[in-house]
Amino acid sequence: QVQLVESGGGLVQAGGSLRLSCVASGRSFSTLVMAWFRQAPGKEREWVAATHWSGEVTRYANSVKGRFTISRDNTKSTAYLQMHNLKPEDTAVYYCAADLNPPRWSSLDYAYWGQGTQVTVSS
């Protein structure tokens, strides 16, 4: 079993930055693929980014490529999502997810999920 706790959300003006953190416990963090998803009101949950267990391989949704960076610190069992040049359309609840081997990094088929952290971007 893996427990995930996100933090770092908040209210920011368009063009601003935020860094989200996701602390994992309960299993060796370095064996997990880590991902970030988001869900805006009235919309389906969508994949944002994911990283290999070593952190050397990363993938991004086209909507955030060049603005967001996913990273991880295996010594702290923590994954991060650094967000720059935020836009109002980035407003959503952001979720951290983890799995040993998800069928596709962009799918919702992750075994473990955090409770989410709200990000609101004002125009």
PASEBA-1860 file (N, C-alpha, C; in nm, 3 decimals):
! residues 123
1> QVQLVESG> 0.084/-0.120/0.000/0.000/0.000/0.000/0.088/0.125/0.000 ~ 0.043/0.226/-0.071/0.116/0.352/-0.080/0.022/0.466/-0.044 ~ 0.069/0.554/0.042/-0.006/0.674/0.076/0.062/0.794/0.011 ~ -0.020/0.880/-0.048/0.032/0.999/-0.118/-0.034/1.124/-0.060 ~ 0.046/1.223/-0.029/-0.006/1.347/0.025/0.051/1.464/-0.055 ~ -0.039/1.537/-0.120/0.003/1.652/-0.200/-0.002/1.779/-0.117 ~ 0.078/1.876/-0.158/0.075/2.008/-0.097/0.129/2.108/-0.198 ~ 0.112/2.236/-0.166/0.170/2.340/-0.250/0.072/2.415/-0.338
9> GGLVQAGG> -0.053/2.372/-0.338/-0.152/2.443/-0.419/-0.183/2.579/-0.360 ~ -0.258/2.659/-0.436/-0.295/2.790/-0.388/-0.350/2.877/-0.499 ~ -0.362/3.005/-0.467/-0.412/3.103/-0.563/-0.293/3.183/-0.617 ~ -0.286/3.196/-0.748/-0.177/3.268/-0.811/-0.231/3.343/-0.932 ~ -0.168/3.453/-0.964/-0.209/3.529/-1.082/-0.153/3.465/-1.208 ~ -0.220/3.490/-1.317/-0.173/3.440/-1.446/-0.029/3.486/-1.469 ~ 0.052/3.394/-1.519/0.193/3.422/-1.539/0.280/3.384/-1.421 ~ 0.218/3.352/-1.311/0.293/3.316/-1.191/0.336/3.171/-1.189
17> SLRLSCVA> 0.396/3.132/-1.077/0.450/2.998/-1.061/0.406/2.936/-0.929 ~ 0.402/2.804/-0.929/0.377/2.727/-0.808/0.456/2.598/-0.818 ~ 0.491/2.542/-0.703/0.551/2.410/-0.701/0.468/2.319/-0.611 ~ 0.419/2.211/-0.669/0.345/2.112/-0.594/0.440/2.001/-0.548 ~ 0.410/1.947/-0.431/0.487/1.836/-0.377/0.395/1.719/-0.349 ~ 0.449/1.601/-0.359/0.374/1.479/-0.329/0.466/1.386/-0.250 ~ 0.435/1.368/-0.123/0.514/1.281/-0.037/0.451/1.143/-0.032 ~ 0.532/1.042/-0.057/0.484/0.904/-0.058/0.535/0.828/0.064
25> SGRSFSTL> 0.454/0.734/0.110/0.496/0.647/0.219/0.435/0.510/0.198 ~ 0.495/0.411/0.259/0.438/0.277/0.258/0.503/0.179/0.163 ~ 0.584/0.225/0.071/0.651/0.136/-0.023/0.775/0.207/-0.074 ~ 0.870/0.127/-0.121/0.991/0.188/-0.174/0.960/0.283/-0.288 ~ 0.984/0.411/-0.262/0.946/0.515/-0.357/1.017/0.498/-0.490 ~ 1.140/0.452/-0.487/1.219/0.445/-0.609/1.172/0.337/-0.706 ~ 1.075/0.256/-0.665/1.020/0.154/-0.756/0.896/0.202/-0.829 ~ 0.850/0.321/-0.796/0.722/0.370/-0.846/0.736/0.466/-0.962
33> VMAWFRQA> 0.648/0.450/-1.061/0.626/0.554/-1.161/0.536/0.658/-1.095 ~ 0.574/0.785/-1.104/0.496/0.892/-1.042/0.436/0.980/-1.149 ~ 0.313/1.025/-1.124/0.245/1.108/-1.223/0.163/1.216/-1.154 ~ 0.132/1.318/-1.231/0.040/1.422/-1.189/-0.077/1.426/-1.287 ~ -0.196/1.440/-1.229/-0.318/1.458/-1.305/-0.387/1.584/-1.254 ~ -0.486/1.630/-1.326/-0.565/1.742/-1.278/-0.709/1.726/-1.325 ~ -0.797/1.788/-1.248/-0.939/1.784/-1.282/-1.001/1.920/-1.255 ~ -1.049/1.982/-1.362/-1.117/2.109/-1.351/-1.266/2.085/-1.328
41> PGKEREWV> -1.336/2.182/-1.271/-1.480/2.164/-1.247/-1.555/2.128/-1.375 ~ -1.635/2.023/-1.366/-1.716/1.982/-1.480/-1.642/1.909/-1.589 ~ -1.514/1.882/-1.567/-1.434/1.815/-1.669/-1.378/1.683/-1.616 ~ -1.335/1.599/-1.708/-1.275/1.472/-1.669/-1.133/1.495/-1.618 ~ -1.089/1.402/-1.537/-0.951/1.408/-1.490/-0.857/1.384/-1.609 ~ -0.754/1.464/-1.617/-0.661/1.451/-1.729/-0.518/1.440/-1.679 ~ -0.441/1.367/-1.755/-0.300/1.347/-1.724/-0.221/1.474/-1.754 ~ -0.122/1.502/-1.667/-0.039/1.621/-1.684/0.105/1.583/-1.715
49> AATHWSGE> 0.161/1.494/-1.632/0.302/1.458/-1.649/0.331/1.330/-1.573 ~ 0.440/1.264/-1.610/0.482/1.143/-1.540/0.633/1.129/-1.549 ~ 0.688/1.055/-1.454/0.831/1.032/-1.454/0.863/0.888/-1.415 ~ 0.964/0.838/-1.480/1.021/0.706/-1.453/1.074/0.702/-1.310 ~ 1.096/0.582/-1.257/1.138/0.570/-1.117/1.274/0.635/-1.090 ~ 1.357/0.646/-1.193/1.487/0.712/-1.171/1.477/0.862/-1.187 ~ 1.368/0.909/-1.248/1.355/1.051/-1.276/1.420/1.096/-1.404 ~ 1.488/1.004/-1.472/1.561/1.041/-1.593/1.470/1.051/-1.716
57> VTRYANSV> 1.355/0.988/-1.710/1.262/0.992/-1.822/1.136/1.063/-1.775 ~ 1.092/1.161/-1.850/0.971/1.236/-1.817/0.885/1.251/-1.942 ~ 0.757/1.265/-1.920/0.661/1.286/-2.028/0.561/1.391/-1.984 ~ 0.512/1.469/-2.082/0.420/1.578/-2.052/0.304/1.582/-2.150 ~ 0.190/1.626/-2.099/0.079/1.658/-2.187/0.117/1.780/-2.269 ~ 0.066/1.786/-2.391/0.101/1.899/-2.479/0.062/2.033/-2.417 ~ -0.045/2.033/-2.340/-0.096/2.159/-2.284/-0.002/2.221/-2.181 ~ 0.089/2.142/-2.127/0.179/2.196/-2.023/0.326/2.189/-2.062
65> KGRFTISR> 0.354/2.129/-2.175/0.492/2.112/-2.218/0.561/2.247/-2.231 ~ 0.679/2.258/-2.173/0.753/2.383/-2.177/0.723/2.476/-2.061 ~ 0.617/2.448/-1.986/0.580/2.532/-1.871/0.591/2.456/-1.739 ~ 0.563/2.327/-1.742/0.566/2.245/-1.620/0.686/2.150/-1.625 ~ 0.737/2.120/-1.506/0.847/2.023/-1.495/0.817/1.926/-1.382 ~ 0.819/1.799/-1.413/0.803/1.696/-1.310/0.942/1.649/-1.269 ~ 0.958/1.626/-1.140/1.085/1.575/-1.089/1.058/1.493/-0.964 ~ 1.163/1.431/-0.915/1.148/1.350/-0.794/1.279/1.348/-0.718
73> DNTKSTAY> 1.264/1.331/-0.588/1.379/1.312/-0.501/1.356/1.181/-0.426 ~ 1.422/1.076/-0.472/1.399/0.945/-0.411/1.448/0.937/-0.267 ~ 1.542/1.024/-0.231/1.590/1.023/-0.091/1.486/1.082/0.004 ~ 1.394/1.161/-0.053/1.288/1.222/0.029/1.151/1.161/0.000 ~ 1.147/1.061/-0.088/1.019/0.997/-0.127/0.918/1.102/-0.171 ~ 0.965/1.196/-0.250/0.882/1.309/-0.289/0.891/1.333/-0.439 ~ 0.775/1.357/-0.498/0.767/1.400/-0.637/0.721/1.546/-0.640 ~ 0.764/1.616/-0.744/0.733/1.758/-0.754/0.673/1.789/-0.891
81> LQMHNLKP> 0.595/1.896/-0.894/0.550/1.951/-1.020/0.574/2.102/-1.013 ~ 0.676/2.147/-1.082/0.704/2.289/-1.090/0.625/2.347/-1.206 ~ 0.546/2.449/-1.177/0.458/2.509/-1.278/0.494/2.655/-1.298 ~ 0.525/2.690/-1.419/0.558/2.829/-1.454/0.457/2.880/-1.557 ~ 0.453/3.013/-1.570/0.365/3.076/-1.669/0.224/3.019/-1.662 ~ 0.170/3.017/-1.542/0.038/2.959/-1.523/-0.070/3.039/-1.593 ~ -0.170/2.968/-1.639/-0.281/3.028/-1.713/-0.412/2.996/-1.640 ~ -0.515/3.078/-1.660/-0.644/3.048/-1.595/-0.693/2.907/-1.626
89> EDTAVYYC> -0.664/2.857/-1.744/-0.709/2.722/-1.780/-0.633/2.612/-1.707 ~ -0.530/2.648/-1.632/-0.461/2.550/-1.548/-0.533/2.530/-1.415 ~ -0.635/2.610/-1.388/-0.710/2.598/-1.264/-0.775/2.460/-1.255 ~ -0.746/2.390/-1.145/-0.795/2.254/-1.128/-0.750/2.201/-0.992 ~ -0.805/2.088/-0.955/-0.749/2.011/-0.844/-0.641/1.921/-0.904 ~ -0.523/1.928/-0.848/-0.410/1.850/-0.898/-0.389/1.728/-0.807 ~ -0.377/1.612/-0.872/-0.363/1.486/-0.801/-0.228/1.421/-0.835 ~ -0.169/1.366/-0.734/-0.050/1.285/-0.750/-0.095/1.138/-0.760
97> AADLNPPR> -0.028/1.062/-0.847/-0.061/0.921/-0.862/0.068/0.839/-0.872 ~ 0.058/0.712/-0.831/0.175/0.625/-0.832/0.135/0.483/-0.868 ~ 0.229/0.416/-0.933/0.205/0.275/-0.968/0.340/0.210/-0.998 ~ 0.347/0.080/-0.975/0.470/0.008/-1.009/0.491/0.004/-1.159 ~ 0.384/-0.017/-1.234/0.397/-0.033/-1.379/0.264/-0.003/-1.447 ~ 0.228/0.124/-1.457/0.101/0.157/-1.522/0.102/0.116/-1.668 ~ -0.011/0.069/-1.722/-0.013/0.025/-1.862/0.026/0.135/-1.959 ~ -0.016/0.255/-1.932/0.027/0.373/-2.008/0.042/0.486/-1.909
105> WSSLDYAY> 0.149/0.561/-1.921/0.173/0.666/-1.824/0.061/0.769/-1.821 ~ -0.008/0.786/-1.930/-0.112/0.888/-1.938/-0.251/0.834/-1.904 ~ -0.260/0.705/-1.872/-0.391/0.650/-1.838/-0.425/0.678/-1.692 ~ -0.550/0.655/-1.657/-0.593/0.673/-1.519/-0.569/0.548/-1.434 ~ -0.506/0.446/-1.494/-0.491/0.317/-1.427/-0.373/0.313/-1.331 ~ -0.369/0.410/-1.243/-0.268/0.410/-1.138/-0.331/0.353/-1.012 ~ -0.254/0.276/-0.938/-0.308/0.207/-0.821/-0.329/0.300/-0.702 ~ -0.248/0.403/-0.693/-0.249/0.488/-0.574/-0.267/0.635/-0.613
113> WGQGTQVT> -0.350/0.701/-0.532/-0.384/0.841/-0.559/-0.379/0.922/-0.430 ~ -0.339/1.048/-0.443/-0.350/1.139/-0.332/-0.487/1.203/-0.327 ~ -0.505/1.291/-0.229/-0.636/1.353/-0.208/-0.656/1.477/-0.293 ~ -0.547/1.529/-0.351/-0.557/1.644/-0.438/-0.526/1.775/-0.368 ~ -0.478/1.871/-0.447/-0.453/2.005/-0.397/-0.503/2.105/-0.501 ~ -0.572/2.208/-0.454/-0.636/2.303/-0.543/-0.535/2.405/-0.595 ~ -0.537/2.427/-0.725/-0.461/2.533/-0.788/-0.560/2.624/-0.860 ~ -0.556/2.752/-0.825/-0.645/2.849/-0.887/-0.561/2.961/-0.948
121> VSS> -0.581/2.984/-1.076/-0.506/3.087/-1.147/-0.602/3.197/-1.188 ~ -0.579/3.316/-1.136/-0.667/3.429/-1.167/-0.613/3.506/-1.288 ~ -0.706/3.563/-1.364/-0.666/3.637/-1.485/-0.642/3.784/-1.455
END
